[in-house]
Amino acid sequence: MADITLISGSTLGGAEYVAEHLAEQLEDAGFTTETLHGPVADELSTDGIWLVVSSTHGAGDIPDNLLPFYEYLREEKPDLSAVRFGAIGIGSREYDTFCGAIDKLDAEMKACGAKQIGETLKINVLEHDIPEDPAELWLGSWKNLLK
């Protein structure tokens, strides 16, 4: 089992790139990782550390490839009390629902008993052409909270 499971949801690929970049950073720091782009419920262990990276599309909507995961959390309410997680949202502040997808995912994971590590990072694509940069900075402090 990997030390950290990265879960990404993306419409255009940005969140996937961020997740892959962060997986490399974590591996360089000595962690083992597994990256799942739009996981299905039976691919996930209900314990360990998750790092969820999701873009938002439409009116705060969850990307299509992550929607089954979100619906599983919402409908099945699995016991995630042994899961600790970090969260990164990617979106545009031009919308009232800025990073709405990660807000929904955070809420459902917590409702299932998962415990959040640190604060959610919300990346505004209007300020950061390369979302990997602020994500990498955030990761520097987040991984220190894992100890």
MDTraj code that builds the backbone (N, CA, C; nanometers):
import mdtraj as md
import numpy as np

residues = "MET ALA ASP ILE THR LEU ILE SER GLY SER THR LEU GLY GLY ALA GLU TYR VAL ALA GLU HIS LEU ALA GLU GLN LEU GLU ASP ALA GLY PHE THR THR GLU THR LEU HIS GLY PRO VAL ALA ASP GLU LEU SER THR ASP GLY ILE TRP LEU VAL VAL SER SER THR HIS GLY ALA GLY ASP ILE PRO ASP ASN LEU LEU PRO PHE TYR GLU TYR LEU ARG GLU GLU LYS PRO ASP LEU SER ALA VAL ARG PHE GLY ALA ILE GLY ILE GLY SER ARG GLU TYR ASP THR PHE CYS GLY ALA ILE ASP LYS LEU ASP ALA GLU MET LYS ALA CYS GLY ALA LYS GLN ILE GLY GLU THR LEU LYS ILE ASN VAL LEU GLU HIS ASP ILE PRO GLU ASP PRO ALA GLU LEU TRP LEU GLY SER TRP LYS ASN LEU LEU LYS".split()
xyz = np.array([
    [0.0842, -0.1188, 0.0000],
    [0.0000, 0.0000, 0.0000],
    [0.0887, 0.1251, 0.0000],
    [0.0504, 0.2224, -0.0768],
    [0.1257, 0.3478, -0.0862],
    [0.1078, 0.4286, 0.0422],
    [0.2085, 0.5071, 0.0752],
    [0.1959, 0.5989, 0.1883],
    [0.0836, 0.6986, 0.1628],
    [0.0780, 0.7488, 0.0390],
    [-0.0187, 0.8526, 0.0035],
    [-0.0848, 0.8165, -0.1294],
    [-0.2174, 0.8197, -0.1301],
    [-0.2940, 0.7971, -0.2523],
    [-0.3416, 0.9328, -0.3025],
    [-0.3003, 0.9682, -0.4225],
    [-0.3448, 1.0931, -0.4844],
    [-0.4653, 1.0628, -0.5717],
    [-0.5710, 1.1389, -0.5501],
    [-0.6963, 1.1211, -0.6226],
    [-0.7206, 1.2492, -0.7002],
    [-0.7328, 1.2388, -0.8315],
    [-0.7539, 1.3610, -0.9084],
    [-0.8808, 1.3536, -0.9907],
    [-0.9423, 1.4698, -1.0047],
    [-1.0593, 1.4847, -1.0897],
    [-1.0389, 1.6062, -1.1770],
    [-1.0514, 1.5865, -1.3076],
    [-1.0184, 1.6940, -1.3995],
    [-1.1035, 1.6864, -1.5251],
    [-1.1370, 1.8039, -1.5767],
    [-1.2095, 1.8103, -1.7029],
    [-1.1111, 1.8270, -1.8183],
    [-1.0147, 1.9155, -1.8013],
    [-0.9185, 1.9443, -1.9082],
    [-0.7776, 1.8918, -1.8800],
    [-0.7577, 1.8262, -1.7663],
    [-0.6278, 1.7666, -1.7364],
    [-0.5433, 1.8415, -1.6357],
    [-0.5800, 1.9634, -1.5987],
    [-0.4977, 2.0418, -1.5069],
    [-0.4774, 1.9762, -1.3717],
    [-0.5828, 1.9232, -1.3131],
    [-0.5711, 1.8589, -1.1821],
    [-0.4879, 1.7311, -1.1911],
    [-0.4971, 1.6615, -1.3034],
    [-0.4151, 1.5416, -1.3217],
    [-0.2669, 1.5779, -1.3247],
    [-0.2339, 1.6863, -1.3950],
    [-0.0933, 1.7296, -1.4002],
    [-0.0442, 1.7672, -1.2615],
    [-0.1279, 1.8373, -1.1856],
    [-0.0897, 1.8770, -1.0498],
    [-0.0669, 1.7522, -0.9650],
    [-0.1588, 1.6562, -0.9698],
    [-0.1450, 1.5338, -0.8906],
    [-0.0175, 1.4579, -0.9266],
    [0.0106, 1.4461, -1.0552],
    [0.1315, 1.3750, -1.0979],
    [0.2573, 1.4474, -1.0517],
    [0.2564, 1.5812, -1.0599],
    [0.3710, 1.6600, -1.0151],
    [0.3923, 1.6416, -0.8643],
    [0.2839, 1.6463, -0.7879],
    [0.2950, 1.6309, -0.6431],
    [0.3382, 1.4895, -0.6049],
    [0.2950, 1.3902, -0.6812],
    [0.3400, 1.2533, -0.6561],
    [0.4918, 1.2444, -0.6704],
    [0.5463, 1.3084, -0.7725],
    [0.6922, 1.3094, -0.7905],
    [0.7609, 1.3768, -0.6723],
    [0.7050, 1.4894, -0.6276],
    [0.7627, 1.5620, -0.5135],
    [0.7597, 1.4757, -0.3872],
    [0.6485, 1.4079, -0.3650],
    [0.6350, 1.3219, -0.2466],
    [0.7320, 1.2048, -0.2535],
    [0.7474, 1.1467, -0.3717],
    [0.8414, 1.0354, -0.3859],
    [0.9849, 1.0817, -0.3631],
    [1.0168, 1.2018, -0.4107],
    [1.1497, 1.2588, -0.3853],
    [1.1732, 1.2789, -0.2365],
    [1.0653, 1.2993, -0.1596],
    [1.0747, 1.3201, -0.0144],
    [1.0697, 1.1874, 0.0620],
    [1.0632, 1.0745, -0.0110],
    [1.0700, 0.9445, 0.0540],
    [0.9370, 0.8733, 0.0749],
    [0.8289, 0.9303, 0.0281],
    [0.6984, 0.8648, 0.0389],
    [0.6758, 0.7745, -0.0818],
    [0.5906, 0.6753, -0.0658],
    [0.5437, 0.6001, -0.1821],
    [0.4053, 0.6555, -0.2158],
    [0.3736, 0.6578, -0.3439],
    [0.2463, 0.7152, -0.3865],
    [0.1766, 0.6242, -0.4863],
    [0.0471, 0.6437, -0.4939],
    [-0.0352, 0.5843, -0.5981],
    [-0.1246, 0.6968, -0.6471],
    [-0.1348, 0.7151, -0.7778],
    [-0.2169, 0.8220, -0.8327],
    [-0.3337, 0.7617, -0.9095],
    [-0.4544, 0.8032, -0.8710],
    [-0.5765, 0.7543, -0.9345],
    [-0.6504, 0.8731, -0.9951],
    [-0.6688, 0.8697, -1.1251],
    [-0.7426, 0.9760, -1.1929],
    [-0.8875, 0.9293, -1.2069],
    [-0.9726, 0.9827, -1.1200],
    [-1.1129, 0.9408, -1.1223],
    [-1.1299, 0.7985, -1.0739],
    [-1.0991, 0.7717, -0.9467],
    [-1.1043, 0.6344, -0.8966],
    [-1.2472, 0.5819, -0.8831],
    [-1.2583, 0.4521, -0.8873],
    [-1.3850, 0.3886, -0.8529],
    [-1.3712, 0.3370, -0.7105],
    [-1.4826, 0.3212, -0.6444],
    [-1.4830, 0.2918, -0.5015],
    [-1.3966, 0.1720, -0.4639],
    [-1.3999, 0.0657, -0.5423],
    [-1.3262, -0.0544, -0.5025],
    [-1.1746, -0.0424, -0.5240],
    [-1.1289, 0.0675, -0.5828],
    [-0.9847, 0.0900, -0.5991],
    [-0.9232, 0.1528, -0.4746],
    [-1.0073, 0.2031, -0.3854],
    [-0.9562, 0.2797, -0.2723],
    [-0.9565, 0.2002, -0.1432],
    [-0.8487, 0.2138, -0.0710],
    [-0.8421, 0.1590, 0.0633],
    [-0.9122, 0.2587, 0.1552],
    [-0.9835, 0.2092, 0.2529],
    [-1.0537, 0.3004, 0.3441],
    [-0.9700, 0.3318, 0.4669],
    [-0.8393, 0.3343, 0.4464],
    [-0.7497, 0.3842, 0.5490],
    [-0.6296, 0.4463, 0.4797],
    [-0.5483, 0.5164, 0.5550],
    [-0.4300, 0.5779, 0.4979],
    [-0.4473, 0.7270, 0.4729],
    [-0.3614, 0.7775, 0.3874],
    [-0.3585, 0.9209, 0.3576],
    [-0.3963, 0.9421, 0.2119],
    [-0.4931, 1.0296, 0.1900],
    [-0.5346, 1.0675, 0.0561],
    [-0.4994, 1.2128, 0.0333],
    [-0.4602, 1.2450, -0.0879],
    [-0.4454, 1.3838, -0.1314],
    [-0.5358, 1.3995, -0.2525],
    [-0.6420, 1.4777, -0.2348],
    [-0.7435, 1.4934, -0.3387],
    [-0.7197, 1.6253, -0.4118],
    [-0.7091, 1.6176, -0.5449],
    [-0.6881, 1.7349, -0.6293],
    [-0.8018, 1.7379, -0.7307],
    [-0.8806, 1.8464, -0.7280],
    [-0.9941, 1.8513, -0.8197],
    [-1.0110, 1.9891, -0.8796],
    [-1.0369, 1.9902, -1.0083],
    [-1.0785, 2.1138, -1.0730],
    [-1.2289, 2.1278, -1.0516],
    [-1.2812, 2.2431, -1.0872],
    [-1.4253, 2.2670, -1.0821],
    [-1.4671, 2.3086, -1.2217],
    [-1.5815, 2.2610, -1.2650],
    [-1.6318, 2.3067, -1.3946],
    [-1.7778, 2.3441, -1.3802],
    [-1.8279, 2.4157, -1.4775],
    [-1.9674, 2.4579, -1.4726],
    [-1.9951, 2.5436, -1.3496],
    [-2.1074, 2.5209, -1.2864],
    [-2.1487, 2.5987, -1.1686],
    [-2.1084, 2.5248, -1.0410],
    [-1.9768, 2.5094, -1.0225],
    [-1.9275, 2.4416, -0.9029],
    [-1.9360, 2.2904, -0.9115],
    [-1.9387, 2.2387, -1.0345],
    [-1.9594, 2.0953, -1.0545],
    [-1.8300, 2.0157, -1.0424],
    [-1.8479, 1.8916, -1.0010],
    [-1.7374, 1.7975, -0.9901],
    [-1.7079, 1.7419, -1.1291],
    [-1.5803, 1.7273, -1.1648],
    [-1.5455, 1.6726, -1.2969],
    [-1.6082, 1.5340, -1.3180],
    [-1.6426, 1.5054, -1.4422],
    [-1.7093, 1.3789, -1.4750],
    [-1.6323, 1.2566, -1.4261],
    [-1.4983, 1.2601, -1.4341],
    [-1.4222, 1.1415, -1.3958],
    [-1.4176, 1.1215, -1.2438],
    [-1.4576, 1.2219, -1.1668],
    [-1.4591, 1.2090, -1.0206],
    [-1.6015, 1.1983, -0.9659],
    [-1.6991, 1.2180, -1.0511],
    [-1.8390, 1.2145, -1.0083],
    [-1.8794, 1.0795, -0.9467],
    [-1.8411, 0.9643, -1.0042],
    [-1.8776, 0.8371, -0.9405],
    [-1.8219, 0.8245, -0.7982],
    [-1.7010, 0.8729, -0.7760],
    [-1.6404, 0.8710, -0.6426],
    [-1.7219, 0.9569, -0.5458],
    [-1.7575, 1.0766, -0.5888],
    [-1.8373, 1.1671, -0.5059],
    [-1.9740, 1.1056, -0.4744],
    [-2.0387, 1.0490, -0.5743],
    [-2.1701, 0.9878, -0.5529],
    [-2.1612, 0.8684, -0.4594],
    [-2.0517, 0.7916, -0.4688],
    [-2.0289, 0.6795, -0.3779],
    [-2.0205, 0.7314, -0.2340],
    [-1.9425, 0.8370, -0.2124],
    [-1.9318, 0.8935, -0.0779],
    [-2.0677, 0.9404, -0.0274],
    [-2.1395, 1.0113, -0.1111],
    [-2.2669, 1.0718, -0.0725],
    [-2.3750, 0.9668, -0.0462],
    [-2.3786, 0.8630, -0.1288],
    [-2.4866, 0.7652, -0.1190],
    [-2.4548, 0.6478, -0.0268],
    [-2.3310, 0.5982, -0.0314],
    [-2.2948, 0.4791, 0.0467],
    [-2.2423, 0.5117, 0.1870],
    [-2.1919, 0.6318, 0.2050],
    [-2.1374, 0.6754, 0.3341],
    [-2.0399, 0.5712, 0.3931],
    [-1.9320, 0.5390, 0.3193],
    [-1.8368, 0.4404, 0.3715],
    [-1.7685, 0.4947, 0.4973],
    [-1.7214, 0.4056, 0.5815],
    [-1.6497, 0.4467, 0.7022],
    [-1.5077, 0.4878, 0.6632],
    [-1.4824, 0.6164, 0.6675],
    [-1.3491, 0.6681, 0.6345],
    [-1.2775, 0.7205, 0.7592],
    [-1.3142, 0.6699, 0.8748],
    [-1.2545, 0.7209, 0.9987],
    [-1.1046, 0.6919, 1.0078],
    [-1.0543, 0.6005, 0.9263],
    [-0.9114, 0.5706, 0.9249],
    [-0.8383, 0.6435, 0.8116],
    [-0.9074, 0.7375, 0.7469],
    [-0.8472, 0.8147, 0.6370],
    [-0.8153, 0.9549, 0.6860],
    [-0.6933, 0.9991, 0.6541],
    [-0.6559, 1.1398, 0.6718],
    [-0.6341, 1.1936, 0.5310],
    [-0.6737, 1.3200, 0.5087],
    [-0.6641, 1.3697, 0.3716],
    [-0.6232, 1.5168, 0.3656],
    [-0.5646, 1.5492, 0.2514],
    [-0.5386, 1.6875, 0.2135],
    [-0.6190, 1.7159, 0.0883],
    [-0.6441, 1.8447, 0.0619],
    [-0.7296, 1.8791, -0.0508],
    [-0.6791, 2.0025, -0.1240],
    [-0.6825, 1.9932, -0.2569],
    [-0.6439, 2.1046, -0.3435],
    [-0.7530, 2.1224, -0.4488],
    [-0.8042, 2.2445, -0.4575],
    [-0.9031, 2.2778, -0.5588],
    [-0.8435, 2.3723, -0.6616],
    [-0.8860, 2.3579, -0.7848],
    [-0.8397, 2.4439, -0.8936],
    [-0.9626, 2.5028, -0.9618],
    [-0.9635, 2.6354, -0.9752],
    [-1.0785, 2.6996, -1.0378],
    [-1.0494, 2.8444, -1.0705],
    [-1.1533, 2.9153, -1.1097],
    [-1.1410, 3.0559, -1.1454],
    [-1.2270, 3.1408, -1.0524],
    [-1.1665, 3.2456, -0.9969],
    [-1.2384, 3.3359, -0.9078],
    [-1.3463, 3.4166, -0.9814],
    [-1.3503, 3.4072, -1.1123],
    [-1.4554, 3.4755, -1.1879],
    [-1.5932, 3.4173, -1.1577],
    [-1.5959, 3.2977, -1.1020],
    [-1.7216, 3.2286, -1.0747],
    [-1.7559, 3.2345, -0.9261],
    [-1.8851, 3.2485, -0.8966],
    [-1.9310, 3.2476, -0.7576],
    [-1.9014, 3.1139, -0.6908],
    [-1.8916, 3.0106, -0.7705],
    [-1.8699, 2.8756, -0.7186],
    [-1.7220, 2.8365, -0.7271],
    [-1.6333, 2.9332, -0.7052],
    [-1.4884, 2.9112, -0.7109],
    [-1.4506, 2.7891, -0.6265],
    [-1.3896, 2.6922, -0.6893],
    [-1.3454, 2.5681, -0.6234],
    [-1.4596, 2.4952, -0.5533],
    [-1.5774, 2.5047, -0.6097],
    [-1.6940, 2.4389, -0.5513],
    [-1.6815, 2.2878, -0.5452],
    [-1.6122, 2.2276, -0.6398],
    [-1.5989, 2.0817, -0.6408],
    [-1.5218, 2.0335, -0.5184],
    [-1.4099, 2.0990, -0.4861],
    [-1.3316, 2.0522, -0.3717],
    [-1.4080, 2.0769, -0.2419],
    [-1.4879, 2.1831, -0.2369],
    [-1.5702, 2.2072, -0.1179],
    [-1.6691, 2.0924, -0.0973],
    [-1.7310, 2.0466, -0.2055],
    [-1.8262, 1.9350, -0.1965],
    [-1.7562, 1.8061, -0.1547],
    [-1.6400, 1.7814, -0.2138],
    [-1.5658, 1.6594, -0.1809],
    [-1.5193, 1.6609, -0.0357],
    [-1.4655, 1.7755, 0.0093],
    [-1.4243, 1.7898, 0.1502],
    [-1.5397, 1.7540, 0.2427],
    [-1.6547, 1.8135, 0.2158],
    [-1.7710, 1.7943, 0.3024],
    [-1.8126, 1.6471, 0.3075],
    [-1.8135, 1.5790, 0.1939],
    [-1.8547, 1.4384, 0.1928],
    [-1.7523, 1.3496, 0.2614],
    [-1.6228, 1.3760, 0.2404],
    [-1.5218, 1.2935, 0.3066],
    [-1.5316, 1.3100, 0.4584],
    [-1.5493, 1.4335, 0.5040],
    [-1.5642, 1.4575, 0.6481],
    [-1.6910, 1.3923, 0.7013],
    [-1.7994, 1.3963, 0.6249],
    [-1.9254, 1.3337, 0.6668],
    [-1.9090, 1.1819, 0.6820],
    [-1.8116, 1.1251, 0.6108],
    [-1.7834, 0.9816, 0.6206],
    [-1.6784, 0.9513, 0.7273],
    [-1.6342, 1.0538, 0.7991],
    [-1.5410, 1.0330, 0.9097],
    [-1.3953, 1.0618, 0.8811],
    [-1.3605, 1.0979, 0.7575],
    [-1.2206, 1.1286, 0.7252],
    [-1.1779, 1.2570, 0.7969],
    [-1.0504, 1.2619, 0.8324],
    [-0.9964, 1.3771, 0.9041],
    [-0.9027, 1.4551, 0.8131],
    [-0.9291, 1.5845, 0.8008],
    [-0.8476, 1.6671, 0.7122],
    [-0.7166, 1.7063, 0.7796],
    [-0.6123, 1.7032, 0.6996],
    [-0.4794, 1.7465, 0.7423],
    [-0.4550, 1.8830, 0.6789],
    [-0.4384, 1.9847, 0.7591],
    [-0.4115, 2.1188, 0.7069],
    [-0.5333, 2.1810, 0.6419],
    [-0.5099, 2.2947, 0.5810],
    [-0.6156, 2.3710, 0.5141],
    [-0.6235, 2.3316, 0.3669],
    [-0.7404, 2.3462, 0.3103],
    [-0.7586, 2.3227, 0.1668],
    [-0.6905, 2.4346, 0.0886],
    [-0.6131, 2.3970, -0.0113],
    [-0.5536, 2.4950, -0.1013],
    [-0.6497, 2.5178, -0.2171],
    [-0.6806, 2.6435, -0.2433],
    [-0.7654, 2.6778, -0.3585],
    [-0.6833, 2.7641, -0.4537],
    [-0.6590, 2.7092, -0.5712],
    [-0.5738, 2.7752, -0.6708],
    [-0.6615, 2.8472, -0.7719],
    [-0.6379, 2.9769, -0.7854],
    [-0.7080, 3.0585, -0.8843],
    [-0.6256, 3.0576, -1.0136],
    [-0.6790, 2.9976, -1.1182],
    [-0.6045, 2.9865, -1.2439],
    [-0.5815, 3.1221, -1.3098],
    [-0.6551, 3.2244, -1.2686],
    [-0.6330, 3.3587, -1.3229],
    [-0.5055, 3.4214, -1.2664],
    [-0.4632, 3.3732, -1.1492],
    [-0.3412, 3.4243, -1.0858],
    [-0.2210, 3.3340, -1.1089],
    [-0.2465, 3.2077, -1.1398],
    [-0.1377, 3.1106, -1.1532],
    [-0.1525, 3.0356, -1.2850],
    [-0.0701, 3.0731, -1.3823],
    [-0.0725, 3.0043, -1.5116],
    [-0.0318, 2.8579, -1.4972],
    [0.0549, 2.8330, -1.4015],
    [0.1030, 2.6969, -1.3776],
    [0.0597, 2.6571, -1.2368],
    [-0.0542, 2.5860, -1.2238],
    [-0.1053, 2.5535, -1.0907],
    [-0.0143, 2.4609, -1.0092],
    [0.0795, 2.3952, -1.0766],
    [0.1742, 2.3104, -1.0047],
    [0.2598, 2.3924, -0.9080],
    [0.2854, 2.5203, -0.9426],
    [0.3729, 2.6028, -0.8575],
    [0.3136, 2.6281, -0.7184],
    [0.1913, 2.6839, -0.7058],
    [0.1365, 2.7027, -0.5711],
    [0.1093, 2.5691, -0.5011],
    [0.0773, 2.4657, -0.5771],
    [0.0533, 2.3348, -0.5170],
    [0.1817, 2.2802, -0.4544],
    [0.2932, 2.2998, -0.5230],
    [0.4211, 2.2524, -0.4702],
    [0.4579, 2.3283, -0.3426],
    [0.4354, 2.4599, -0.3410],
    [0.4619, 2.5379, -0.2193],
    [0.3771, 2.4870, -0.1029],
    [0.2483, 2.4656, -0.1273],
    [0.1569, 2.4161, -0.0250],
    [0.2023, 2.2790, 0.0261],
    [0.2461, 2.1925, -0.0667],
    [0.2888, 2.0574, -0.0311],
    [0.4055, 2.0601, 0.0672],
    [0.4936, 2.1599, 0.0532],
    [0.6084, 2.1713, 0.1438],
    [0.5660, 2.1771, 0.2892],
    [0.4603, 2.2518, 0.3196],
    [0.4128, 2.2573, 0.4583],
    [0.3228, 2.1401, 0.4919],
    [0.2416, 2.0967, 0.3953],
    [0.1458, 1.9890, 0.4217],
    [0.2160, 1.8606, 0.4612],
    [0.3234, 1.8268, 0.3909],
    [0.3886, 1.6984, 0.4224],
    [0.4516, 1.7000, 0.5617],
    [0.4833, 1.8191, 0.6139],
    [0.5347, 1.8289, 0.7520],
    [0.4258, 1.7958, 0.8541],
    [0.3000, 1.8133, 0.8175],
    [0.1886, 1.7822, 0.9085],
    [0.1617, 1.6324, 0.9174],
    [0.2237, 1.5554, 0.8308],
    [0.2009, 1.4103, 0.8288],
    [0.2761, 1.3367, 0.9388],
    [0.3731, 1.4046, 0.9980],
    [0.4586, 1.3398, 1.0992],
    [0.3868, 1.3243, 1.2311],
])
top = md.Topology()
chain = top.add_chain()
for i, resn in enumerate(residues, 1):
    res = top.add_residue(resn, chain, resSeq=i)
    for name in ("N", "CA", "C"):
        top.add_atom(name, md.element.get_by_symbol(name[0]), res)
traj = md.Trajectory(xyz[None], top)
